[in-house]
Amino acid sequence: MAVPRVTVTDRAKEVIENLKKEHGELVFHQSGGCCDGSAPMCFPKDEFMVGACDVKVGNIAGCDFFMAEDQFEYNQYTQLIIDVVEGRGSSFSLEIPLGLRFVAKPRLFTKEELEDLEPVERME
């Protein structure tokens, strides 16, 4: 079984499931912009347009997870563990009104894991 490039904690999964109940299908994107722009953000799937320079790196809790291509270049050797913490971020992500924000906690892949990673999908 291929090693996932992105995973999710139980607490973050619970928040995602609650957001799905309210907003329907969701999508995650991590742009690599400054400040909160480099945090994973959650949007209604039908309100987010994936760009030609985005890479689909995986799926968490039934939601596609995209990343800006240049951000992926920095993170290609790390597994992103998506978690949620208390505190308001300054983005348009759906969890912000709940007083929460999603964060990505990187973990370096082992040499063995690097040989069996899930493939990415470039949007071109």
N, C-alpha and C positions, 0 to 999 in steps of 0.2 A: 504494500500500500504506500502510495506516494506521501511524502511529508508535506503538510500544508504550510503555505507561506504566511498565513494569517489565521489566528485562532481567537477565541473569545472566552472570557471568564464567565462563571455562572452568574455573578451579579450583573455583568453587562448584558448577558443573554436575557435575563429577567426584564431589564429595562427595555431591551429591543422588543421583546414579546409584548410588553405593555404599549409601546409606541405603535406597533403593528395593529393592535386592536383599535387604536384611535385614528391612525393615518393610512392604514392599508399597507400595500407592499412598499418596502424601503430599499434604499441603496446607500452605501457608504462611499465616501471619497476623501482622499488625503492629498492635498494639492502641493504642499511644499512651500506655500507662501510664508510670509513672515507671521510672527506671533501665533494667534490661534489658527491661522491658515494652514499650519503644518500639523494640526491635530486632525484625527479622523472625524469627519462630519457625517451626520445622518440626515437624509432627505427623503420625502415621498418619491417613489420611483418614477412616477409620471410627471414630476416637477423638476427632475434633474436631467440635464443633457450631457451625456458622456462625450468628451472631446477626442479629436483625432490623436492627440498626444497623451492619452490616458492608457493605462495598462490595467487589465483585470487580473488581480493577484490572488483572488480566491473568493470564498463565500463564508459568511459567518451568520449563524442563526437564520439561515434561509435568505440572506441578503447578499447580493453581489458587492464586492469590495474592490474599488478602483483606486488607482494612485497615478499622479502625474508621472510621466515617463522619467523626467529628471530626478524626481524624488525616489522612484524605484531604483535608479542607478545607485543611489546612496544606500538603499535598504535591501539590495538583492541578496546579501549574505546574512540577513537577519530574519528571524521569524517575528512577526508583529503579534503581540498578545494584546487584544483590545479589552480594556477595562473601563470602568466608570468610577469617577471620584466626585465628591461633593465640591461645590463651588461653581460659580457662573463663569463660563467662558464668554468671549465676545464674538460669537459667530451666529450663523443662522441655523445651526444644527438643532434638530427637533428636541433634544433632551435639555437644552438650555433653560427653558421656562420651569423645568422641574428642580432647578438649583443643582444640576449635575452636569458633568461634561465627560465625553469619551476621551480616553488617552490611549496612546500606543506605547506599549512597553516592549522594546526590542530585545531579542535574545539571539546571539550568534549561533548559526547552524554548526553542527559538528561536521567533520570531514565526511563521515559516512552519510549524514543527512543531505549534504550538498550533492551527492551522487544520485539521490532519489527524490528530488523536489517536484511538487506539482508544477505543471507548466503554466506560464502566464499567457494571457491573450492580449495582443496588441490591437488597438482599435482602428488604426490607420483607416 
